Amino acid sequence: MGQPKPRSGRRRTAGALVVALVMTLSACTDRTPDVPQPSSASTGPAWRLVWSDDFDGAAGSLPSGKDWLLSTGIGYPGGARQWGTGEVETMTGDAANVHLDGAGHLAILPLRAGGGVGRWTSGRVETRRTDFAAAAGGAVRIEASLRMPDVTGAQAAGYWAAFWALGAPARPVGATNWPHIGEWDIMENVNGRDSVWHTLHCGTPVGGPCQETTGLGSGELPCSGCRAAFHTYAIEFDRSVSPEELRWYVDGRNTFTVRADRVDPATWSAANHHGFFVILNVAMGGSFPAPFGGGPTPATKPGVPMLVDRVAVLSTPGAG
């Protein structure tokens, strides 16, 4: 969900390394392990933890202000309205929309606002840090254990939950330089479907090497049980292989890959060779839910949260 674009995958269409790390969560798992465990396929250096948040804190409190920013309103100052995607909610800093649940989770939930079907509030949090990057010859992994909003059918119309990362150069200019500064959509889910999308956004705002505004995406992938239980979603940017790779994972299984030779070198470098910041949000309506039944209706159920158990960033050393 980055900035100017109809999300045909933030949507925008919606919508990594030689290692697939983190242990697969069972359907009942509620916490990710604090120490990542490389899979038996690992051949490179061990991952090291760069940063993480387990969302421990008092019920009803806001997430840590030293780690997170609350993005509010209907867009970045100076940027596209409705976050560039046509979503209808207003993001707030109110604990009613975004808070810790007291059980080690961050809850982000959309609520119907007074005055009609199309008026909603919700929450969007972004890491203060924008330096999550892969060094030349190394790799970076961004992962989260989360549960999608557990709502489906007519009650889910308009829900758009997302876990993603935006290129650091976006922040100083309200993402008006989207999409060439890069966007990694790690998990997107709309309208209560039992599915997930992964997408790389890059290149020019319309068309170009990255097929915007749709981006280079996985298409809709089945994700059974992802609304009812916690699962781990991750992306790895691996610069230790040639060509470089972006790889997406669900519970340790590589579900989508984009290699650097998919686009020209300048486009790839501009999109990926810099820091990123992490974003979690639940939007309502917009260009991504539109093709899958549309935005919120009178039947849409408010207050169903996306729950986030843990977010972590890991890296491996670069060359030299």
N, C-alpha and C positions, 0 to 999 in steps of 0.2 A: 504494500500500500504505500506508495511513496508519494509522489506529488502529481504533477499535471498529467493526467491521463485518465481516460475512462478506464477503470479497472476492468479490463477485460481480463484481467488477471491481476492485481491490486488494481485487480484485474483491471486492470491490468490483466491478465487472463485469468488471470487466473484466472502468476503466475504466473570423493574428495580426498581422499588421501589414500594412501595404501593401507589405511587402517580403518576399520569400522569398530569404534571403541565401545563405550558404555554398554552395560549389561541390559539385555532386553527386559522390559518390565512385563510382568504377568498382568492379567486383566485386573488383578486385585492390588497390585503394587501401588503404594501411595507416596513413596519417597525414592529419589534416585540416590545411588551410592555417592558418598562424598569424594571417593577416590576413583577416577575413571579406570576401567580395566580394559586394556587393549585386547582385541580379538586374536585368535590364533593366526589370523592372516597378517598380523602386523609384522612389518619388516624394517621399519624405520625407527628413529629415536623415540623414546617415550614421550607421551604428552605431559605437559606441565600445566597446572592450573594458573590462569592469568587473573581471573575474577569470577566471582559467583555470588548469588543471593539465594538463600533458602526461605525467605519471607517469614521468618520467625518474628513474632511481635504480638502485641495485644490486639484482640478482636476489635475491629472497627477503626483501627489506626491506618494512616496512610503509609505507603511504602517509604523506605528510607530516603530522605531528601539528599543525603550525600551520594547516593547511587542513582537516583531516578529523578527525572523531570516529568511533571504532569503537563502534557500539551493540551491546551484548552481552546475552545471556540470552534470555528468551522474551517480553519486552515491556518497555516503559518503566516505571521505578519508579512505582508508584501507578496505572499504566494497565492496560488490558485484557491478560489473559494471551494467549499465542500471537499477540501483536501485533494482537489483535482480529480475526484472519482465519482462525484455525484451523490455521495452518501448523505443522508438527511439529518443525522443526529448532530447535536452540539456536544462537544467534549467538555467535561467539567473537571474541576479539582475537588469535587465533593466526595466525601467518603461514602455517600450513598451509591456512587458509581464505581469507585475503585478503592479497595481497602484490603487489609489483612484480615483473614477469617479467624485468627487465633489458633488454628490447627496447622500452621506452617504453609499456608497457601495465600497467594494473591488472588483476589476475586475482582474481575472486571465485568460489570453487568449493565446492560442497557435498560433504561426505564422510560416509560411513556410520560411525556410532559403534558401539561394541561393545554387544551386548545385544539385537539384534533389528532387524527390517526397519524399524520405525518410528522408530528413533533415528538422527538426523542432526545434523551441525554445518554451519554455513555462515558467511557474512560479510555485514555490513551497514555501509556507511560513509555518513556524513552530513557536509555542510559545516559548519564552525564558524560561518561567516557565515549570518545569517538575514535579511539586509537586501536580498536581490535583489528589487527592486520596480520597477514602472512608475510614474514620476511622472505627475501629472495632465497630460494633453496629450502624454505621451511613450509609450514602449514599452520592454519588456524582453524579451529572448530568452534562453532556456536551451537549450543544445544539448550533445550528446555524440556522438562517433564511437565506436561499439562493435560488437562481434560477439556475438550471442546464443550461448548454449551450443550447440555443434554436436553434438547428440544427438537421436535421433528414435525413433519406434516404441516398443516395450515398454521400451527402455532409458531413455527420457525421461520415464516416468511420474512425476509429482509435481514436475518442474522448473517453477519460477516465477521468471523473471528480470524485473527491473524497473529502470527509470530514471524518477524522479518527483520532485516537489517538494511540500513540506508547508508550510502557513501558519505563519509565525513564532510566533504565539500558542500553537501546540501545544507547543513545547518546554518552557516553564516548568511545564506541568501534565500532562506525560505523555500528551499528545494526548487527554485526557478531554473536550476541547471539540470533538472531531471530530464531524461534518464541517463545521460551520458556518464554521470558520476556513479552509476551503479546502484542496483537494488537487488537484494537476495530475499525472495519470498520463501521462507522455510516451511511454513505451514499456513495454508488458507483453507477455510471451510465455510460454505454458504448454505443457507436455508435448511439447516439440519440434515444435510445429506451425509450418508456414511462414506465419506470420501475426503481426499486431500489433494491440494495442488501445490506444485513447486514451480518457481519461475525465476529466471534472471532477466532483469530489465537493464537495457544499455542502448548505446547508439543515439539515434535521433528521436524526437518526440512522436513522429509519425513515420511508419515504414522503416526504411533503413535496414542495416544488417541484423537488427534484433527484432524485426517484425512488430514494432510498436504500433498501437499501444498494448498489444497482447504480450509481447516479450517472447523469450525462448522458454517454453514451458513444458511440463510433463503431461499436460492434459489431466483429466480427472482420474485419480487412482483410488481404487477401493480401500477403505480403512474401517473394516468391521470392528465394532466395539470402541471406536475412538470417542464417541460421545459419552459412553457409560463408564470409562475408566481412564486412568492416566497412562500416557504413552510418551516416549521420548522422540522428539523431532530434532534433527540436526543438519547442519551444512558444514562441509569441510572445503576450504580452498587450499589446494595442494600445489605448491610451487617447486616441489622437489622432483616432479616428473615432467616429461616433455612429450606432448604439449601439456601445459598446466591444466588442472581440472578443478571444476566445482562439482561436488558430489553431495547429494541429499540422502538422508537416512530416516527411516521410521523404525524405531526399536532395533537399531543396529543393522538393519537391512538396507543396502544401497538401492534406492528406488528411482533415482534419476541422476544423470551426469551430463554436464556441458563442458566440452573441451575448448581450449583456446583457439584451435584451428577452425572452430565454427564461425568465427568472425575475423576481421582484419586485426593486426597487432595493435594499432592505435586505439581502436574501439575497446579491445580487451583490456589494455593497460589503463585507459581512462576509467573504466568501470570497476576495476578490481585491485589495482596496485596502490592502495591507500587504506587508511583506517575506515572502520564502519562503526555505527552505533546501532543498538538493538531496540526494537519497538515491539510492544504488545498492545493490542487494542481489539475492541469489538465495535465494528461499525454497524449501521443500520441502513439498508438499501444501497443504491448506487449501481454502477455499471457492471459489477460482477454478479450480484444476486439477480439482476434483471433477466438474463437469459435462462435462469433456473426457477422461474415462477414469480419473479418481481420482488418489490420491496415490501415493507410492512403493511399490513391490512388490519381491520378491526379485530381479526382473529389472532394476530400475533401476540404471543405471551411475553409480557415484560419480565425483567428481573432474573433471567436464567444466566448464570455467570459462566465465563471461561475461568477455570481455576488453574493457577500456575504453581507448581510445587517447587521448582528450582530452575534457575537459569545459570548457565556456566559458559565461560570462554576458556579454551585451552589452546596451546600452541606447541609446535616443535621448533627446534633451533634452525636458523638459516644456515646457508653455506658459508664457510669461512669462519 
